Amino acid sequence: MFDFLEGYDLLGAFWVTVQLTLLSAAGSLVWGTLLAAMRVGPVPLMRGFGTAYVNVVRNVPLTVIILFTSLGLNQTLGITLGADNFETINFRLAVLGLIAYTSAFVCEAIRSGINTVPIGQAEAARAIGLSFFQVLTLVVLPQAFRSVVGPLANVLIALTKNTTVAAAIGVAEAALLMKKMIENEAQLLLISAVFAFGFVCLTLPTGLILGWVGKKVAVKR
């Protein structure tokens, strides 16, 4: 029944998807946190940059961003991100595009968590002489992260599915292999079912585990 899978590196394709997800998630968490800090910071220029970035990027299709990293950064400007072969360059460019896109949603999730922290705590911390950076990193962000595990889990699940867009620039992840198999095999329904099951195996445990973690670490008000 599943003889059509022979000759295709299904696990390898999903491993590329996992790598895209993990690397993009790590980068998005860092850049999204910095954007959230800018948006709640005291410097008007940084607040303006953070607001403009989030509003613009969230309203640009991910496909456009991914194609821009390939056509704009690589083919036009010659940016290779330290890679020396086509596959590695496109993989790194796809990670960069996913980070640029996903970080806008991470930023908003974290900012919503920051807004749940009582303002009196920040004022008390400033009253004892802590700087804005110290207040943010020592008082506000630890509580904010605990309150947004659930929303961040949803962003991670969306990111996992969004990695399929990387196929547009030739990254050999699951969606590209699926397209190739559909073109070569007469098993459309079975192929679709196999890849759907693969993505369910990636996203369902993520949601369940992070949902459980969110309940455990939630700040009790």
Salt bridges, closest charged atoms under 4 A:
GLU108 OE2 - ARG39 NH1 2.56
GLU108 OE1 - ARG111 NH2 3.04
GLU183 OE2 - LYS179 NZ 2.75
